[in-house]
Amino acid sequence: IVLPVKSGLMLVDQHRAHVRVLYERYKSNIVTQRCESQRVLFPEIVQFSKMESLAMDEVFSDLQHVGFELSNLGGGSYSILGVPVGIEGLDPVKLLKDLVACSLEKNGNVKSDARDSILLSLANSAAIVYGQVLQSKEMEQLIGDLFATSSPMLTPDGKIVASIIDQSNIDKLF
Protein backbone atom coordinates (compact mmCIF):
# COMPACT_ATOMS: atom_id res chain seq x y z
CA ILE A 1 0.00 0.00 0.00
CA VAL A 2 1.44 3.39 -1.01
CA LEU A 3 0.38 6.48 0.93
CA PRO A 4 1.36 10.12 0.45
CA VAL A 5 2.80 11.65 3.64
CA LYS A 6 4.20 15.10 4.41
CA SER A 7 7.81 14.06 3.85
CA GLY A 8 7.31 11.78 0.81
CA LEU A 9 5.68 8.38 0.34
CA MET A 10 4.96 5.67 2.87
CA LEU A 11 5.11 2.04 1.73
CA VAL A 12 3.10 -0.36 3.88
CA ASP A 13 3.44 -4.14 3.70
CA GLN A 14 -0.23 -5.15 3.85
CA HIS A 15 0.46 -8.67 5.15
CA ARG A 16 2.67 -7.42 7.98
CA ALA A 17 0.19 -4.63 8.76
CA HIS A 18 -2.60 -7.19 9.06
CA VAL A 19 -0.40 -9.41 11.26
CA ARG A 20 0.10 -6.46 13.65
CA VAL A 21 -3.65 -5.68 13.71
CA LEU A 22 -4.66 -9.31 14.28
CA TYR A 23 -1.98 -9.87 16.92
CA GLU A 24 -3.27 -6.94 18.96
CA ARG A 25 -6.88 -8.08 18.51
CA TYR A 26 -6.04 -11.61 19.72
CA LYS A 27 -3.97 -10.21 22.59
CA SER A 28 -6.92 -8.05 23.63
CA ASN A 29 -9.16 -11.13 23.55
CA ILE A 30 -6.86 -12.95 25.97
CA VAL A 31 -6.67 -9.98 28.35
CA THR A 32 -10.41 -9.22 28.32
CA GLN A 33 -11.31 -12.92 28.09
CA ARG A 34 -13.61 -12.32 25.14
CA CYS A 35 -13.75 -15.18 22.68
CA GLU A 36 -14.92 -15.00 19.11
CA SER A 37 -15.28 -18.50 17.78
CA GLN A 38 -16.79 -20.18 14.75
CA ARG A 39 -18.22 -23.62 15.47
CA VAL A 40 -17.11 -26.33 13.03
CA LEU A 41 -19.67 -28.49 11.28
CA PHE A 42 -17.64 -31.67 11.75
CA PRO A 43 -15.36 -31.73 14.83
CA GLU A 44 -11.84 -32.97 14.20
CA ILE A 45 -9.65 -34.97 16.56
CA VAL A 46 -6.02 -34.02 17.17
CA GLN A 47 -3.63 -36.39 18.95
CA PHE A 48 -0.59 -35.17 20.89
CA SER A 49 2.40 -37.04 22.31
CA LYS A 50 2.90 -37.06 26.08
CA MET A 51 5.30 -34.08 25.92
CA GLU A 52 3.02 -32.15 23.55
CA SER A 53 0.05 -32.93 25.78
CA LEU A 54 1.81 -31.33 28.76
CA ALA A 55 2.46 -28.20 26.70
CA MET A 56 -1.15 -28.28 25.52
CA ASP A 57 -2.37 -28.34 29.12
CA GLU A 58 -0.29 -25.20 29.81
CA VAL A 59 -1.82 -23.20 26.95
CA PHE A 60 -5.32 -24.72 26.89
CA SER A 61 -7.03 -21.69 28.46
CA ASP A 62 -5.15 -19.25 26.20
CA LEU A 63 -6.32 -21.19 23.15
CA GLN A 64 -9.89 -20.91 24.39
CA HIS A 65 -9.54 -17.17 24.98
CA VAL A 66 -8.46 -16.59 21.37
CA GLY A 67 -11.41 -18.57 20.02
CA PHE A 68 -10.58 -22.26 19.94
CA GLU A 69 -13.30 -24.49 21.34
CA LEU A 70 -11.61 -27.71 22.44
CA SER A 71 -12.68 -30.75 24.36
CA ASN A 72 -10.06 -32.84 26.18
CA LEU A 73 -10.85 -36.46 25.36
CA GLY A 74 -7.99 -37.81 27.48
CA GLY A 75 -4.87 -39.69 26.47
CA GLY A 76 -3.51 -36.69 24.55
CA SER A 77 -6.56 -36.44 22.30
CA TYR A 78 -8.55 -33.26 21.81
CA SER A 79 -11.67 -32.58 19.79
CA ILE A 80 -11.76 -29.29 17.88
CA LEU A 81 -15.32 -27.95 18.17
CA GLY A 82 -14.66 -24.36 17.12
CA VAL A 83 -11.92 -22.18 15.66
CA PRO A 84 -11.10 -18.47 16.00
CA VAL A 85 -13.07 -16.20 13.68
CA GLY A 86 -10.88 -15.17 10.76
CA ILE A 87 -8.95 -18.39 10.22
CA GLU A 88 -11.59 -20.18 8.17
CA GLY A 89 -10.01 -22.24 5.42
CA LEU A 90 -6.93 -23.15 7.47
CA ASP A 91 -6.37 -26.69 8.72
CA PRO A 92 -7.16 -26.47 12.47
CA VAL A 93 -5.36 -29.74 13.28
CA LYS A 94 -2.14 -28.55 11.62
CA LEU A 95 -2.49 -25.13 13.22
CA LEU A 96 -2.87 -26.61 16.72
CA LYS A 97 0.06 -28.97 16.13
CA ASP A 98 2.20 -26.02 14.97
CA LEU A 99 1.16 -23.89 17.96
CA VAL A 100 2.04 -26.62 20.44
CA ALA A 101 5.35 -27.35 18.66
CA CYS A 102 6.16 -23.63 18.77
CA SER A 103 5.46 -23.45 22.49
CA LEU A 104 7.73 -26.45 23.09
CA GLU A 105 10.60 -24.76 21.23
CA LYS A 106 10.45 -21.70 23.49
CA ASN A 107 12.63 -21.55 26.61
CA GLY A 108 11.61 -19.98 29.91
CA ASN A 109 8.05 -19.50 31.04
CA VAL A 110 6.12 -21.92 28.84
CA LYS A 111 2.76 -20.26 29.37
CA SER A 112 4.01 -16.73 28.66
CA ASP A 113 6.13 -17.75 25.66
CA ALA A 114 3.39 -20.00 24.34
CA ARG A 115 0.85 -17.19 24.59
CA ASP A 116 2.99 -14.89 22.41
CA SER A 117 3.72 -17.77 20.05
CA ILE A 118 0.01 -18.61 19.77
CA LEU A 119 -0.92 -15.00 19.08
CA LEU A 120 1.80 -14.54 16.46
CA SER A 121 1.09 -17.88 14.75
CA LEU A 122 -2.63 -17.16 14.59
CA ALA A 123 -2.03 -13.66 13.26
CA ASN A 124 0.39 -14.92 10.59
CA SER A 125 -1.98 -17.69 9.56
CA ALA A 126 -5.05 -15.48 9.33
CA ALA A 127 -3.42 -12.37 7.81
CA ILE A 128 -3.97 -11.17 4.26
CA VAL A 129 -1.78 -13.21 1.93
CA TYR A 130 0.96 -11.58 -0.13
CA GLY A 131 -0.29 -10.49 -3.52
CA GLN A 132 -3.95 -10.25 -2.50
CA VAL A 133 -5.51 -7.19 -4.13
CA LEU A 134 -7.45 -5.02 -1.70
CA GLN A 135 -10.20 -2.56 -2.53
CA SER A 136 -9.71 1.11 -1.50
CA LYS A 137 -12.06 0.79 1.47
CA GLU A 138 -10.24 -2.35 2.67
CA MET A 139 -6.89 -0.52 2.47
CA GLU A 140 -8.29 2.46 4.37
CA GLN A 141 -9.68 0.16 7.07
CA LEU A 142 -6.39 -1.71 7.37
CA ILE A 143 -4.35 1.51 7.63
CA GLY A 144 -6.78 2.91 10.21
CA ASP A 145 -6.62 -0.29 12.24
CA LEU A 146 -2.81 -0.38 11.92
CA PHE A 147 -2.28 3.12 13.25
CA ALA A 148 -4.66 2.41 16.14
CA THR A 149 -2.26 -0.31 17.39
CA SER A 150 0.41 0.25 20.04
CA SER A 151 3.31 -0.22 17.62
CA PRO A 152 2.22 0.30 14.00
CA MET A 153 5.68 0.35 12.44
CA LEU A 154 6.79 -3.15 13.52
CA THR A 155 5.28 -6.62 13.57
CA PRO A 156 5.22 -8.40 16.95
CA ASP A 157 8.38 -10.26 15.94
CA GLY A 158 10.22 -7.05 14.97
CA LYS A 159 9.80 -6.91 11.19
CA ILE A 160 9.27 -3.51 9.55
CA VAL A 161 5.65 -2.86 8.54
CA ALA A 162 6.03 0.55 6.88
CA SER A 163 8.84 2.63 5.45
CA ILE A 164 8.95 6.24 4.27
CA ILE A 165 10.75 7.32 1.13
CA ASP A 166 11.76 10.98 1.53
CA GLN A 167 10.73 13.47 -1.14
CA SER A 168 14.42 14.27 -1.76
CA ASN A 169 15.06 10.61 -2.64
CA ILE A 170 12.04 10.59 -4.95
CA ASP A 171 13.30 13.76 -6.67
CA LYS A 172 16.70 12.09 -7.28
CA LEU A 173 14.96 9.31 -9.19
CA PHE A 174 13.68 11.83 -11.74
C-alpha positions as CSV (number, residue, x, y, z in Angstrom):
1,I,0.0,0.0,0.0
2,V,1.4,3.4,-1.0
3,L,0.4,6.5,0.9
4,P,1.4,10.1,0.5
5,V,2.8,11.7,3.6
6,K,4.2,15.1,4.4
7,S,7.8,14.1,3.8
8,G,7.3,11.8,0.8
9,L,5.7,8.4,0.3
10,M,5.0,5.7,2.9
11,L,5.1,2.0,1.7
12,V,3.1,-0.4,3.9
13,D,3.4,-4.1,3.7
14,Q,-0.2,-5.1,3.9
15,H,0.5,-8.7,5.1
16,R,2.7,-7.4,8.0
17,A,0.2,-4.6,8.8
18,H,-2.6,-7.2,9.1
19,V,-0.4,-9.4,11.3
20,R,0.1,-6.5,13.6
21,V,-3.7,-5.7,13.7
22,L,-4.7,-9.3,14.3
23,Y,-2.0,-9.9,16.9
24,E,-3.3,-6.9,19.0
25,R,-6.9,-8.1,18.5
26,Y,-6.0,-11.6,19.7
27,K,-4.0,-10.2,22.6
28,S,-6.9,-8.0,23.6
29,N,-9.2,-11.1,23.5
30,I,-6.9,-12.9,26.0
31,V,-6.7,-10.0,28.3
32,T,-10.4,-9.2,28.3
33,Q,-11.3,-12.9,28.1
34,R,-13.6,-12.3,25.1
35,C,-13.7,-15.2,22.7
36,E,-14.9,-15.0,19.1
37,S,-15.3,-18.5,17.8
38,Q,-16.8,-20.2,14.7
39,R,-18.2,-23.6,15.5
40,V,-17.1,-26.3,13.0
41,L,-19.7,-28.5,11.3
42,F,-17.6,-31.7,11.7
43,P,-15.4,-31.7,14.8
44,E,-11.8,-33.0,14.2
45,I,-9.6,-35.0,16.6
46,V,-6.0,-34.0,17.2
47,Q,-3.6,-36.4,19.0
48,F,-0.6,-35.2,20.9
49,S,2.4,-37.0,22.3
50,K,2.9,-37.1,26.1
51,M,5.3,-34.1,25.9
52,E,3.0,-32.1,23.5
53,S,0.0,-32.9,25.8
54,L,1.8,-31.3,28.8
55,A,2.5,-28.2,26.7
56,M,-1.1,-28.3,25.5
57,D,-2.4,-28.3,29.1
58,E,-0.3,-25.2,29.8
59,V,-1.8,-23.2,26.9
60,F,-5.3,-24.7,26.9
61,S,-7.0,-21.7,28.5
62,D,-5.2,-19.2,26.2
63,L,-6.3,-21.2,23.2
64,Q,-9.9,-20.9,24.4
65,H,-9.5,-17.2,25.0
66,V,-8.5,-16.6,21.4
67,G,-11.4,-18.6,20.0
68,F,-10.6,-22.3,19.9
69,E,-13.3,-24.5,21.3
70,L,-11.6,-27.7,22.4
71,S,-12.7,-30.8,24.4
72,N,-10.1,-32.8,26.2
73,L,-10.9,-36.5,25.4
74,G,-8.0,-37.8,27.5
75,G,-4.9,-39.7,26.5
76,G,-3.5,-36.7,24.6
77,S,-6.6,-36.4,22.3
78,Y,-8.5,-33.3,21.8
79,S,-11.7,-32.6,19.8
80,I,-11.8,-29.3,17.9
81,L,-15.3,-28.0,18.2
82,G,-14.7,-24.4,17.1
83,V,-11.9,-22.2,15.7
84,P,-11.1,-18.5,16.0
85,V,-13.1,-16.2,13.7
86,G,-10.9,-15.2,10.8
87,I,-9.0,-18.4,10.2
88,E,-11.6,-20.2,8.2
89,G,-10.0,-22.2,5.4
90,L,-6.9,-23.2,7.5
91,D,-6.4,-26.7,8.7
92,P,-7.2,-26.5,12.5
93,V,-5.4,-29.7,13.3
94,K,-2.1,-28.6,11.6
95,L,-2.5,-25.1,13.2
96,L,-2.9,-26.6,16.7
97,K,0.1,-29.0,16.1
98,D,2.2,-26.0,15.0
99,L,1.2,-23.9,18.0
100,V,2.0,-26.6,20.4
101,A,5.3,-27.3,18.7
102,C,6.2,-23.6,18.8
103,S,5.5,-23.4,22.5
104,L,7.7,-26.5,23.1
105,E,10.6,-24.8,21.2
106,K,10.5,-21.7,23.5
107,N,12.6,-21.5,26.6
108,G,11.6,-20.0,29.9
109,N,8.0,-19.5,31.0
110,V,6.1,-21.9,28.8
111,K,2.8,-20.3,29.4
112,S,4.0,-16.7,28.7
113,D,6.1,-17.8,25.7
114,A,3.4,-20.0,24.3
115,R,0.9,-17.2,24.6
116,D,3.0,-14.9,22.4
117,S,3.7,-17.8,20.1
118,I,0.0,-18.6,19.8
119,L,-0.9,-15.0,19.1
120,L,1.8,-14.5,16.5
121,S,1.1,-17.9,14.8
122,L,-2.6,-17.2,14.6
123,A,-2.0,-13.7,13.3
124,N,0.4,-14.9,10.6
125,S,-2.0,-17.7,9.6
126,A,-5.1,-15.5,9.3
127,A,-3.4,-12.4,7.8
128,I,-4.0,-11.2,4.3
129,V,-1.8,-13.2,1.9
130,Y,1.0,-11.6,-0.1
131,G,-0.3,-10.5,-3.5
132,Q,-3.9,-10.2,-2.5
133,V,-5.5,-7.2,-4.1
134,L,-7.4,-5.0,-1.7
135,Q,-10.2,-2.6,-2.5
136,S,-9.7,1.1,-1.5
137,K,-12.1,0.8,1.5
138,E,-10.2,-2.3,2.7
139,M,-6.9,-0.5,2.5
140,E,-8.3,2.5,4.4
141,Q,-9.7,0.2,7.1
142,L,-6.4,-1.7,7.4
143,I,-4.3,1.5,7.6
144,G,-6.8,2.9,10.2
145,D,-6.6,-0.3,12.2
146,L,-2.8,-0.4,11.9
147,F,-2.3,3.1,13.3
148,A,-4.7,2.4,16.1
149,T,-2.3,-0.3,17.4
150,S,0.4,0.2,20.0
151,S,3.3,-0.2,17.6
152,P,2.2,0.3,14.0
153,M,5.7,0.4,12.4
154,L,6.8,-3.1,13.5
155,T,5.3,-6.6,13.6
156,P,5.2,-8.4,16.9
157,D,8.4,-10.3,15.9
158,G,10.2,-7.0,15.0
159,K,9.8,-6.9,11.2
160,I,9.3,-3.5,9.6
161,V,5.7,-2.9,8.5
162,A,6.0,0.5,6.9
163,S,8.8,2.6,5.5
164,I,8.9,6.2,4.3
165,I,10.8,7.3,1.1
166,D,11.8,11.0,1.5
167,Q,10.7,13.5,-1.1
168,S,14.4,14.3,-1.8
169,N,15.1,10.6,-2.6
170,I,12.0,10.6,-5.0
171,D,13.3,13.8,-6.7
172,K,16.7,12.1,-7.3
173,L,15.0,9.3,-9.2
174,F,13.7,11.8,-11.7
